[in-house]
């Protein structure tokens, strides 16, 4: 059903999470004989090109979302909302222009609402059916549902049984076009990588919009230097190339998925944001972690609160990071029991194949 079918895969570009969670989907399309085309820009494009250097790509500009330094993102998001609306319209116009040139048979969009067409099967990926927003949440949730329902299929990255991993974000009354595809992670299928003779004690992985990416980078760089042992900080900068050493701390801009998974699996403690893609990666690895929600980012704060209650992850706030305390807790709560397979994703891909004819 997929042999030779040209399918555009285009993730949202607010950080790197939407890009990394598209990696296993791109790989499954390749395995099934399809020809994926990467649609992205800047950091997400650089990341996916490193993972799939052989694939064709097209630049699809997005917007550069910037958060406020404080703990409220209300006015920051309100100021940028008109730009977000214009971005969806621009995506629609761009897709109408490039669809014929790329000879597309289908499109899979990760949270990019403008990338769809009635002329080809169009899929949207999300875990945010009911997003948390700093303003007009009820109205914006209705708008979000309207956008999702316009696609031929809406793939929800979570388990069908509530609360799953995303809780209220992905469960409730759903449009008829929705299909759960389970938690999907690039960490599930990874090839052999060189093993480090002595594992890093702490592996910290950060990403996301500025200025909070840099703020967390600075906080962790300071604390990690004061803890005995060798540690690794992955800065979430796929365009970067400069590695730094501060005593026992190694700071790298980016790592391929297989190498990152190896370091995370063997670490005594993992530190990360509470971004949803990161949580899916941790589930795939069967690991707990210290997660630090981005201040004022309603979704990450909700996921932090949710999993404080489930006990799945340790949670600290950015202004109260205590790695020593987290290390002590990690000795008690190191691994979580999980079984990661993708039968729901395979079923959704079968259905897409049927739509392709």
N, C-alpha and C positions, 0 to 999 in steps of 0.2 A: 504493500500500500504506500510505502514511503519512498520506493526506489527512485532516486533522482529528483524528488520533490524539493524545491527551493523554498526554505522557510526562514523568514526573518525573525531573529530573537533579539529583542530590544529591552534592556532593563532601565528602570528609573535611575537617575544619576545623583541622588541625594546620598552621598557616601558610596561605599563599596558593597554593602550587604545585598542589594538587589542583583548586582552583577555576579557575586560569588554563588548565590543560590541558583542562578541560571546555568552554572557549569554542568551539574549532573543532567540537566534537561538537554543541553546541547550535546552532551556525550551520548545520551540515549537516542537522540535523533540520528547521530552519526552511526551508531550501532544498528539502527533500523534501516540504514541506506539512504537517509535524507541528506540534503546539502544545506546545512545551516549557514545563514549569513548574519554576522554580528552587526547590530545597529546600536551605536553608543558614541560617547565622546569623552575626552579628557581621561581622568583616572579610570573610570569603568572600561573604556575602550582599551587603555593600556593593559589593564589586568586581563581582560579576555583575550587580547592578542598574545599575551605571554602564555596563556593556557592553551590557545588554539592558533598557533602562528600560521598554520596552513589555510585557515578559513578566510574567505572573502569578508570584507567589512565595509560599512558605510557610516559616515559621520552623521549622527542625528543629535543636534544640539539640544540641550535642556536649559535649565536655569541653575545658577549657583545660589543655593539657599544658604543664608548666613544667620546664625543664631545670635541672640544678645548674650552678653557676658553674665548677666544675672540669672536668677532662678525663674523668671517669668519671660515667656516668649510671646506674650499676647500681642504687644505692639509690633514686634519684629515680624511675626507671621501676618498680621493685619496689613502691614505696609507692603509685604511681598505677595499678598493674595492676588491682586490684579495681574501681576506678572505671571503667576501660576496659571490663571485663566487664559491669558494670551498664549502661553506656552502650549496648552492643549490645542488651541486653534491653529497655531503654527505647525504642530506635529501633523494635524489632519491635512493641512495644505501640502506639507512636505511629502507625506506618504502618498497622496494622490499623484505627485510628480514622479516619485522614484519607483512606484510599484511596477510600472510597465518596464522601465529601464532594467530593473533587477530581475524581471521575469518571475515574480513571486507566485508561489502556489498557496501560501498561508503566512500568517504572522502570529507570533507569540509575544505579547507585550507584558512586561512585568511592571505594572502600575503606571503605564504611559497610556492615558485614556485616548489620546488622539490617534494612536496607531491601530486603526481598524478600517475595514472596508466591507461593504456588502458584496463586493466582487470576489473576495477570497475568504476562506474560513479564518476567523479572527478569534484569538484566545487571549484573555487577560489573566495574569497571575496576581494573586493578592493573599494576604493574611488579614487584611483590614477591611472586612465587610462593614464593620461599625467602628470607624476610627474615633479616637479621642482628639478633640480640637480645642484650642484655647478660647475660641469664640463661636457662637451660633452652632453648637454641636448638633442639635436636632436637625436644623436645616441642612447642614453640610453632610450629615449621614444620609439624608434623603437624596441629596445630589450625588453622593458616592454610589448609592444603590442604583440610581438612574444610569450612571456611567457604566457600571458593571453589567447591567442587564442588556446593554446595547451590543455586547459581544456575543458571538455564537456560543462560546463557552467561557465560564469563569472558573479557574482552577484555584482552590483554596489550599494553601500550604499548611495543613493541620490535620489532626485526626478528627473523624466525625463526632466522636463522643466527647461532650463537654466535661471539663473545661479544656481538654487538650493542652496544647502548649500556649495558645494565644488567648484562652479564656473568652471574655465577652467580645473581643475584637473579631473573632471568626465564627461565633455561634449565635444562633437566633433564627428569626424568620429570613429565609434565603430566596433569592431569585431562582426561577426554574432552570436557568442555564448553569447553575453552580455544580461543581463536582469537587469533593475533597480528594486531594492527592497525597495526603500524609505529610510528615515532616521530611523535607528533602535537603540533603547536604552533600557538598563536595567531599566531605571527610569519609563517606561510606566506602567508596571504591577508590583505593589509592595503591599505586604500585610501590615497589621496593625503593627505598631511599637510603643513602649512607647513614649509619647510626652513629650518634655521638657517644664516645666512650663513657663520659660522665654526663648524665642528663642535667639539664638546667633545673634548678630548684623551683624558680618562679618563671613562668612564661606569661607575659602581658601582651595582649593584642588590642590595639585601639584603632578607631576610625571615626568617620562621621564628620558633620559640618564644623567649620571653624566658627568661633574661636575656641570651642570646648575641646576639640581634638588636641590643640596645642596646650591648653590648660591642663588636661589630664596627662599629657606627655611630660610636662614639667614636674607635676606632682609625683608621678611614678618614677621618673628618672632620679629625683631627689631621694625618695624612700628606698628604692631598690639598691642604691649604692651603700646604704647603711645596714643592709641585711647580709649576714655571712653567706658566702657561696657564690656560684655562678648563676646569673639570671639573663633572660632574653626579653627585650622589648621590641615588638613588631609595630611599626609606626603607621601603617595603613597609608603608605605613599607609593603606589606602584610605579610612578614616574621617577622616583628617587633612585639613587645609585650609591649613596654615601653611607658607609657603615662606621659607627663610632663606638669607642670603648671608654667606659668610665669605671676603673677598678674592675670589679667582677661583673659588671653589666655590659652586655653587648646590645647595641641599638641598631636595628636594620630597618630599611624603609619598607620592605615587602618580602614575603616568601611564597613560593609555589605551594599549592594546597597540600600535596603529599608531604613535603618537608615540614610544613607548619603542623600538620596532624601528628607527625612523629614526635616533634618537640612537645606538643600539648599532651599527648598520651602519656609521656614519661615524666612530666613535671609533677612536683609535689603540690604546687598550687598554680591554677590558671586564673588570670585577671583579665576582665574584658568589660565592655559596655553590656547593657542588657538589651541590645538590639536583637530583633527577632531572628535574623539569619545566624547570628552568633549562638543564640540559644539552640537553634536546630543543629548547628555544628557540634555543640557540647553533647546534645542528646545522641548524635551519631557516634561520638567517641565514648559514650557511656561515662562521662565525667561531670562532676559538679564543678563549680567555679565561684570565685568572688566576682559578682557583677555590680557595676557602678552605673546607674542610670544617668543619662545626660540631663543636667539641671534644666527644668522647664519643658523637657520633651515629654509630653503627656503619655505617649505610648510606652516609652521606656520606663517611666515612673510607675505606670500601671503594671507592667510586666514584672518589675522589681517587687512591688507590693504583692502581686499574685503569688510569686514563687517564694517570697518570705513565708507565705501561708502554706504552700504545698511542701516546703522544705527541700525543694529540688536544688536550689542555689543559695549561696551566701549573698547577702546584699549589704552594701555600704553606700552612703551618700558621698558625693564628690568632696564636700567640705569636711568630711570626717573619715577619710581613708586611714586605716590602720592595718598595714600588711602583717605586722607581728601577730595581731589578734586573729587575722584571717588564716595565717599559717597554723596556729593552734587549732582552729576549728576545722581546717582541712584535714588534719590527721584523723579526725573523727568521721568526717563526711567527705570521703575522697571520690567515691564512684557511685553512680546511680545505675540501677538495673534497667536495661532497655534492650529492645530488639528492633533493629532498623532494617526493614525491607520496604520495597516500593510497589506492592501490588496495586495500590490505588492509582499511582502514577502510570503504571503499565496499562491499566484499564482505560485511563483517560487518553493515553496515546493511541490505544486501539480505536477509541471513538473518533479521535482526530483523523486517523487513517481512513475511517469510513467516510468522514466528511470530505476528505480529499478525493475520494472515489478511486 
